[in-house]
Each structure stands twice: as C-alpha cells, then as structure tokens.
C-alpha cells in the first residue's frame, strides 16, 4: 500500500527548513545532477552573485553622484560625527546608517562648522572639504552593494523553499541580471535596501509556518522594522505582513494568531525606535529646524496614532507634503503635470527585459494555478501587488526605482515555473533566462538607462522616460572625459541635471539658457531629462543645433 509520503504527484518531498501546506520543511530534495554533485548548486550561486558583484562594482566606480546620493552620504557623515537627526528627516535613518559603514571606512574630513541645508551639505562634503568624491562615493556605495548580494541569497532561499534548487537558480539568475537591481544596487540610495528587507520579512514569515513560528516570527518582525526604518514607502506592506504572521500560525487558533501578529508588529516598532536611538540616544529632534507641513484628515490621524518616534512621524508629514505637490512627468514622449496612475506599469514594461516580463507573468500564473504552490501566493504576490498599487497612487513619476521590489518578489515567482509538470518547461524557462542574461550584459555598464529591445535599448530610453529611469546625473565624469578628448579647446555650454559639480571634473562651461541664442556657439551638452522636457529657449536652442554624440545614454552632445 502506498503511503502518503510516497505519493508525490501533487506535493514535493520535504527537505530541511520551511513549510509546505502547513507541514514542517519545504522544498523538493535535490535530484539528478544536483544530488549527484552537491557542490554544483553552491558553485552556480557563487558565479551568479560574483557576476552581479562585478557589474555593480564596475558601474559604481565610473558613475558620478546621482541626484539623491550626496544628501544621503552627508547625512551618514553627520550621524557619525554629530550623532543627531538633522539632515534628511523625511527618510528614516537605517539606510543611511548602512551607507555610514562605508563612509566610516573612507574616513572623510567633515566640516563640523558647516551650517547649510542638506543639499549644500552633500556638495560641501564631496567637493569643498578636501575629500576625493570618487573614493568617498565608492565606499559609501559598497555596503549597499553587499546588501544587494545578500538579498540575492534570500531570493534563492525563498524560491528553493517553494520549488527546489533548479527553480531557485532560475530565480537568482533573474535577480542577478536585473538591470534595475544592478543599477540601484550600486548606488548609495534607499530603494534596494528597503525592498530587500520587505522580501526578507515575507520569506521569514513563510518559514514560520508549520510549528517554527518562535524562531522565525521575531526575525520577520525585525526585517519588517528594518524596511520601515529605511523608507516610509514600505508602510503599506505592514498590514499585509502582520496579517501573514497570524496566517502563518493558523487562524483557527485565535489567540496564537493574534499573538503572532502582535509579536511581528511590536518587534518592527522596536527596530524603528532602536534605529533612531543608535543615531542619537537622546532623541534630540527639533521640528523647527525644517518645514514640517500640517497634515489633516485620515492621514493626520494615522500619523498621530503611530507609536513611532516624533522624528519619524514628522518625516511622514514631510512625505505627505511632497505628495501634495504637483510634479512634472515625462512618459512615452509626452510631458505632463501631475501623476498618471499607469506610469509605473508602462515604465516597467519599457525597462524590464522581455524574457523577464514573460517569466514574471508565467510565474504569477503558476503560483495561482498550481495547487501545491498556491499557499505561497499571499507571501509572494500579495505584498508585491499592494506595494505596486500604493506606488501607482503616488504623485512622483520619477522612475521604476519606486517599484524595485518587483524584480525581487517576482523573481521568486518566476523560478517556480520550473515546478510545472510541462514537457518543455526547462527548455523554455532557461531559454528566457538566457535571453535576460544577454539583454542585461549588452547594456553593461550603462544599467541605469536600460530599456528592452522592443523599445530600442538603452540608447532610446530618453525618448520615452526621464529622471532616474535614464538620467540621474551619473555621467558627469564620462562627459568630462569626452570633452577633454574629442572636443578639447572648444567653447562648452552645459545644461546638467544632477548633483555633481562640473568644475571639479574640469568642465568649464556656461549655461546656454542665460545667454542670447546668437551667442551660443560651440559644444552644447544637455542632460536627457532636460532635453525631454525642453521648452522655450532651450527647445529653440536644441532645434537649431546638430546632434553629434551622446555620453552614457544620458547626456546628448550638440554642435552649434
């Protein structure tokens, strides 16, 4: 008589760790080559992550500071030297504490007497204090790169728990070759750390199923708290993950479910408080040092009720104030004011490799359709859907970085396609993964302006998107090299969108918007975000000039 354990047509055989359908331990046991050669899977994991590390490091050493980075680096330096919440209160401290690890290793000179605002503080630290901005920025970016690689291990472990080692390798390959993750994982910014902590929390909640709640629930709460302490845009995921904590221990046991939810919530809140205390044990926050808008209605009530530090709640008020402003966007060649709810889905279609889009879709369908994988839907698809819906309601249409959690969560789902009992699944899946790899490698080292082949590749991204999708100020150094080489001795005019200081890189240029058009002759370099939204004098200037080149797919060079 066949036992239940032997009847594996609809459920995977257990391996160590995790849960499947409420039972302790998930993930099919390795079979075939992986079972005969146990070293093969760890080797492939190491190769994939090494490739990603090389891509991020190579990108990081060549890019000048993007728009947001100097503020975060200056704030990190201020944490280390002044131990206060002063700069950048609109974002919680943890992501900048991560950056501070690299800043501490770089050991820059910090002007303790500087009194400017956060934007000026970043410029002063990088360019006016005797520091080497190339060296300082690389060290500041390094901890984020390390975190990005660690989150790749979470993707691998999550997919392995669900479907086994081969699906886990496919998921990790999609993660490691994601142009968005390589681009933003190599910057000293907050987007990838916040998304990665959320993914980690969801994975730990999955593993809390089946009687292992005492081990994993506190860790899941800590990961959720880390996400909240990194970026406030993660707040919409809190109800989902807290509910999943109750779901993981079983709703039939009401007391246990409520206790699990409370444990995760309390731990998350404690981590946020701890983060602020690490920066300043005395919690010296003076809201009078910056403009904190008054928030009314339901939002205002929510802010007042949250059991979080006052600086955090004032940061939320500042974020709501930014959301109330009207921003200018650019999508598919059109400039507009306000926000478009479909902006992020369209931008993601443009900037995600075609093979990855296909596998994301197939993975989501697989999780929903395959009975033995369906329990993972609340842990993989629901958090991603809630976060995407929240991001789509925002007022700032500035880039797919606001949805950088999707390449993480959906990589896990995509790997599960290999668990489907379909004859051609391996051939099709690995062919699509290979297509993603080729598409990603072809954009090297210009990951930030990536777009897929259907939209012309990275050279055409500026025709459809702007800001952090393509041009975030990252190519000022490359522009300097081009001007000093091919255009040495010519008069240079520059419209630059970014935080770098052109003169530091040896660029002596004037702003053509401040001179009569008849006097603008020579080389005119314009950031592509400025080209996309050019109006008035700048538009006339561009129309009457001849395009002669481009730098990094983010700056266009004209001759006039």
ZAMARGU-4260 file (C-alpha; in steps of 0.2 Angstrom, whole numbers, plus 5000, padded with zeros to 4 digits):
<rodrens>
0) 5000/5000/5000 | 5007/5017/4995 | 5010/5029/5010 | 5005/5047/5009 | 5024/5052/5009
5) 5027/5041/4994 | 5013/5049/4984 | 5022/5064/4977 | 5012/5068/4962 | 5004/5083/4969
10) 5016/5088/4983 | 5035/5090/4984 | 5045/5079/4995 | 5051/5088/5011 | 5069/5094/5014
15) 5076/5104/5029 | 5069/5121/5033 | 5052/5130/5029 | 5035/5123/5027 | 5023/5117/5013
20) 5005/5117/5016 | 5007/5119/5034 | 5020/5104/5036 | 5037/5107/5043 | 5050/5108/5030
25) 5049/5113/5012 | 5057/5111/4995 | 5060/5096/4985 | 5075/5086/4988 | 5089/5089/4976
30) 5088/5076/4962 | 5098/5072/4946 | 5114/5082/4944 | 5112/5092/4959 | 5110/5076/4970
35) 5125/5068/4962 | 5136/5084/4963 | 5131/5093/4979 | 5144/5106/4975 | 5136/5111/4959
40) 5122/5122/4966 | 5133/5132/4978 | 5145/5135/4964 | 5132/5142/4952 | 5125/5153/4966
45) 5143/5160/4969 | 5145/5163/4950 | 5129/5172/4948 | 5132/5183/4963 | 5150/5186/4958
50) 5144/5192/4941 | 5132/5204/4949 | 5146/5210/4961 | 5157/5214/4946 | 5143/5223/4937
55) 5139/5233/4952 | 5157/5237/4956 | 5161/5242/4939 | 5146/5253/4937 | 5149/5261/4954
60) 5167/5266/4951 | 5163/5275/4935 | 5147/5285/4940 | 5147/5302/4947 | 5135/5306/4962
65) 5117/5304/4957 | 5104/5317/4962 | 5100/5309/4979 | 5116/5301/4984 | 5126/5317/4991
70) 5112/5320/5003 | 5112/5303/5010 | 5131/5302/5011 | 5132/5319/5020 | 5118/5313/5032
75) 5128/5297/5035 | 5143/5308/5039 | 5133/5319/5051 | 5126/5303/5060 | 5144/5298/5063
80) 5151/5314/5069 | 5136/5324/5076 | 5125/5310/5082 | 5109/5319/5078 | 5094/5318/5067
85) 5096/5334/5057 | 5098/5332/5038 | 5086/5322/5028 | 5072/5319/5041 | 5060/5314/5028
90) 5068/5297/5027 | 5071/5286/5042 | 5090/5283/5047 | 5093/5264/5044 | 5098/5265/5025
95) 5109/5280/5029 | 5117/5270/5043 | 5121/5257/5031 | 5129/5270/5020 | 5138/5276/5035
100) 5148/5260/5037 | 5156/5264/5020 | 5158/5282/5025 | 5167/5277/5041 | 5179/5266/5031
105) 5183/5281/5019 | 5186/5292/5034 | 5182/5309/5025 | 5186/5326/5033 | 5169/5333/5039
110) 5167/5352/5042 | 5159/5352/5059 | 5155/5371/5057 | 5145/5369/5041 | 5128/5376/5043
115) 5120/5374/5026 | 5105/5364/5021 | 5106/5345/5016 | 5109/5348/4998 | 5123/5361/5001
120) 5130/5349/5014 | 5132/5335/5002 | 5140/5346/4989 | 5152/5353/5003 | 5157/5336/5009
125) 5161/5329/4992 | 5168/5344/4983 | 5173/5358/4996 | 5181/5349/5011 | 5196/5341/5003
130) 5189/5324/5000 | 5190/5313/4985 | 5172/5311/4979 | 5177/5296/4968 | 5184/5287/4983
135) 5171/5293/4995 | 5156/5288/4984 | 5163/5271/4981 | 5165/5267/4999 | 5148/5274/5003
140) 5140/5263/4989 | 5149/5247/4994 | 5138/5242/5009 | 5123/5244/4998 | 5131/5233/4985
145) 5134/5220/4999 | 5116/5221/5005 | 5110/5218/4987 | 5120/5202/4986 | 5114/5196/5002
150) 5096/5199/4996 | 5100/5188/4981 | 5103/5174/4993 | 5086/5177/5001 | 5078/5176/4983
155) 5087/5160/4981 | 5082/5153/4998 | 5064/5158/4996 | 5062/5150/4978 | 5071/5134/4985
160) 5059/5133/4999 | 5045/5134/4987 | 5051/5123/4972 | 5068/5116/4974 | 5086/5120/4969
165) 5084/5122/4950 | 5069/5135/4952 | 5080/5144/4965 | 5094/5145/4952 | 5082/5152/4939
170) 5076/5165/4952 | 5093/5170/4957 | 5098/5172/4939 | 5084/5184/4935 | 5088/5194/4951
175) 5107/5195/4947 | 5104/5200/4929 | 5090/5213/4933 | 5096/5229/4926 | 5086/5239/4939
180) 5093/5229/4953 | 5111/5231/4947 | 5109/5250/4943 | 5101/5254/4960 | 5110/5241/4970
185) 5126/5250/4965 | 5121/5267/4972 | 5121/5274/4990 | 5102/5276/4990 | 5087/5268/5000
190) 5077/5259/4987 | 5085/5242/4986 | 5088/5240/5005 | 5070/5244/5009 | 5063/5232/4996
195) 5076/5219/5001 | 5071/5220/5019 | 5052/5218/5015 | 5057/5202/5004 | 5066/5195/5019
200) 5052/5198/5030 | 5040/5189/5018 | 5052/5174/5017 | 5054/5173/5035 | 5035/5173/5038
205) 5034/5159/5025 | 5046/5149/5035 | 5037/5152/5051 | 5023/5140/5045 | 5022/5123/5052
210) 5027/5125/5070 | 5043/5135/5068 | 5035/5152/5072 | 5045/5155/5088 | 5061/5155/5078
215) 5055/5165/5063 | 5042/5177/5068 | 5054/5188/5078 | 5066/5188/5064 | 5052/5193/5052
220) 5047/5207/5063 | 5065/5213/5064 | 5066/5213/5045 | 5050/5222/5043 | 5056/5235/5056
225) 5072/5237/5045 | 5061/5241/5030 | 5051/5254/5039 | 5067/5261/5047 | 5074/5263/5029
230) 5060/5271/5019 | 5042/5276/5023 | 5035/5269/5006 | 5036/5252/5014 | 5022/5257/5027
235) 5008/5250/5015 | 5016/5232/5017 | 5014/5232/5036 | 4995/5227/5037 | 4999/5213/5024
240) 5014/5206/5033 | 5006/5207/5050 | 4991/5198/5044 | 5003/5185/5036 | 5011/5182/5053
245) 4994/5177/5060 | 4990/5167/5045 | 5007/5158/5047 | 5002/5150/5064 | 4984/5147/5059
250) 4969/5157/5061 | 4960/5143/5069 | 4970/5147/5085 | 4964/5164/5088 | 4975/5168/5102
255) 4991/5161/5094 | 4987/5171/5078 | 4984/5187/5087 | 5000/5184/5097 | 5010/5181/5082
260) 5003/5197/5073 | 5007/5207/5089 | 5025/5200/5090 | 5029/5205/5072 | 5021/5222/5074
265) 5030/5226/5091 | 5047/5219/5085 | 5045/5230/5070 | 5041/5246/5080 | 5055/5242/5092
270) 5068/5241/5077 | 5062/5258/5071 | 5065/5265/5089 | 5082/5257/5090 | 5087/5264/5074
275) 5084/5282/5080 | 5092/5278/5096 | 5108/5272/5088 | 5109/5289/5079 | 5105/5299/5094
280) 5102/5291/5111 | 5095/5307/5117 | 5082/5308/5103 | 5086/5327/5100 | 5074/5331/5087
285) 5068/5349/5084 | 5055/5351/5071 | 5058/5369/5070 | 5074/5366/5060 | 5065/5362/5045
290) 5047/5364/5037 | 5035/5351/5043 | 5018/5353/5035 | 5002/5351/5044 | 4993/5335/5039
295) 4974/5334/5042 | 4961/5321/5040 | 4964/5302/5040 | 4982/5304/5036 | 4985/5316/5050
300) 4976/5304/5062 | 4986/5290/5056 | 5002/5299/5059 | 4997/5304/5077 | 4992/5286/5081
305) 5008/5278/5076 | 5019/5273/5091 | 5035/5279/5082 | 5047/5292/5086 | 5042/5310/5084
310) 5056/5312/5070 | 5048/5298/5061 | 5031/5305/5061 | 5037/5322/5056 | 5046/5313/5042
315) 5029/5306/5037 | 5021/5323/5037 | 5035/5329/5025 | 5032/5315/5013 | 5013/5319/5013
320) 5018/5337/5009 | 5028/5331/4995 | 5014/5320/4988 | 5003/5335/4989 | 5014/5345/4976
325) 5011/5344/4958 | 5026/5337/4949 | 5030/5336/4930 | 5032/5319/4922 | 5038/5313/4905
330) 5031/5296/4898 | 5032/5290/4880 | 5037/5307/4873 | 5024/5317/4882 | 5027/5330/4896
335) 5013/5332/4908 | 5009/5339/4925 | 5003/5329/4939 | 5004/5310/4940 | 4997/5296/4929
340) 4991/5280/4938 | 4998/5269/4923 | 5015/5277/4924 | 5024/5263/4933 | 5016/5249/4924
345) 5021/5257/4907 | 5039/5261/4913 | 5041/5244/4920 | 5036/5236/4903 | 5049/5248/4895
350) 5063/5245/4907 | 5061/5226/4911 | 5070/5213/4900 | 5057/5205/4888 | 5062/5187/4895
355) 5059/5193/4912 | 5042/5200/4909 | 5037/5183/4901 | 5044/5174/4916 | 5036/5186/4929
360) 5019/5183/4921 | 5021/5164/4920 | 5027/5163/4937 | 5012/5173/4944 | 5000/5162/4935
365) 5010/5146/4941 | 5008/5151/4959 | 4990/5154/4957 | 4986/5139/4946 | 4997/5125/4954
370) 4989/5118/4969 | 5004/5114/4979 | 5012/5132/4976 | 4996/5141/4979 | 4999/5144/4998
375) 5014/5155/4993 | 5003/5167/4984 | 5000/5178/5000 | 5018/5179/5003 | 5025/5182/4986
380) 5011/5190/4975 | 5000/5200/4988 | 5014/5210/4996 | 5021/5215/4978 | 5003/5219/4972
385) 4999/5230/4987 | 5016/5239/4986 | 5014/5242/4967 | 4996/5248/4970 | 5002/5261/4983
390) 5016/5267/4972 | 5004/5269/4957 | 4994/5282/4968 | 5010/5292/4971 | 5012/5310/4964
395) 5030/5307/4959 | 5033/5299/4942 | 5051/5298/4943 | 5057/5280/4940 | 5055/5262/4941
400) 5065/5263/4957 | 5049/5266/4966 | 5044/5248/4961 | 5061/5240/4963 | 5053/5227/4974
405) 5045/5219/4959 | 5061/5211/4952 | 5064/5203/4969 | 5047/5196/4973 | 5043/5191/4955
410) 5060/5183/4953 | 5054/5171/4966 | 5038/5168/4957 | 5046/5166/4940 | 5058/5152/4947
415) 5043/5142/4951 | 5039/5140/4933 | 5051/5125/4933 | 5040/5116/4945 | 5026/5115/4932
420) 5023/5097/4925 | 5025/5103/4907 | 5037/5094/4894 | 5045/5110/4888 | 5046/5119/4904
425) 5065/5118/4906 | 5070/5122/4888 | 5058/5137/4888 | 5062/5144/4905 | 5081/5143/4903
430) 5080/5150/4886 | 5071/5165/4893 | 5083/5166/4907 | 5097/5166/4894 | 5088/5180/4884
435) 5088/5190/4900 | 5106/5187/4903 | 5111/5193/4885 | 5100/5208/4886 | 5107/5213/4903
440) 5125/5210/4898 | 5123/5221/4882 | 5119/5236/4892 | 5134/5235/4903 | 5140/5246/4910
445) 5125/5258/4907 | 5112/5249/4918 | 5103/5265/4924 | 5096/5270/4906 | 5092/5252/4901
450) 5077/5248/4891 | 5072/5232/4882 | 5074/5228/4864 | 5056/5231/4860 | 5059/5250/4864
455) 5076/5252/4856 | 5088/5248/4870 | 5097/5260/4882 | 5101/5272/4868 | 5082/5276/4865
460) 5076/5276/4884 | 5077/5295/4884 | 5064/5296/4871 | 5051/5288/4882 | 5056/5291/4900
465) 5066/5303/4911 | 5074/5306/4928 | 5081/5290/4937 | 5075/5279/4923 | 5089/5286/4912
470) 5097/5302/4918 | 5101/5304/4936 | 5117/5314/4935 | 5128/5299/4934 | 5138/5303/4919
475) 5147/5319/4923 | 5164/5311/4924 | 5161/5302/4907 | 5156/5319/4899 | 5172/5327/4906
480) 5182/5313/4898 | 5173/5316/4881 | 5175/5335/4881 | 5194/5334/4886 | 5197/5322/4872
485) 5186/5324/4857 | 5181/5342/4860 | 5197/5349/4868 | 5199/5368/4866 | 5181/5371/4860
490) 5168/5383/4870 | 5157/5372/4880 | 5139/5375/4886 | 5131/5364/4898 | 5113/5360/4905
495) 5116/5347/4918 | 5103/5339/4929 | 5112/5331/4944 | 5122/5334/4960 | 5139/5334/4953
500) 5150/5350/4952 | 5156/5351/4934 | 5171/5362/4938 | 5178/5348/4949 | 5179/5337/4934
505) 5187/5350/4924 | 5172/5356/4914 | 5172/5374/4911 | 5155/5378/4904 | 5141/5391/4904
510) 5123/5389/4904 | 5116/5392/4887 | 5099/5397/4894 | 5106/5413/4901 | 5114/5419/4885
515) 5106/5426/4869 | 5104/5412/4856 | 5115/5421/4844 | 5130/5420/4856 | 5129/5401/4859
520) 5142/5393/4848 | 5152/5378/4851 | 5148/5362/4860 | 5132/5361/4869 | 5129/5346/4881
525) 5112/5343/4888 | 5106/5331/4901 | 5092/5320/4893 | 5080/5324/4906 | 5082/5342/4901
530) 5080/5338/4883 | 5064/5328/4886 | 5056/5342/4895 | 5064/5356/4885 | 5053/5372/4882
535) 5055/5389/4876 | 5073/5395/4874 | 5081/5378/4877 | 5069/5370/4865 | 5074/5383/4851
540) 5092/5380/4855 | 5091/5361/4853 | 5081/5363/4837 | 5094/5374/4829 | 5109/5363/4834
545) 5116/5347/4827 | 5117/5332/4837 | 5135/5325/4836 | 5136/5312/4851 | 5130/5306/4867
550) 5138/5301/4884 | 5132/5285/4894 | 5115/5286/4885 | 5110/5300/4897 | 5118/5316/4890
555) 5117/5322/4872 | 5130/5332/4864 | 5126/5345/4851 | 5137/5356/4840 | 5131/5374/4836
</rodrens>
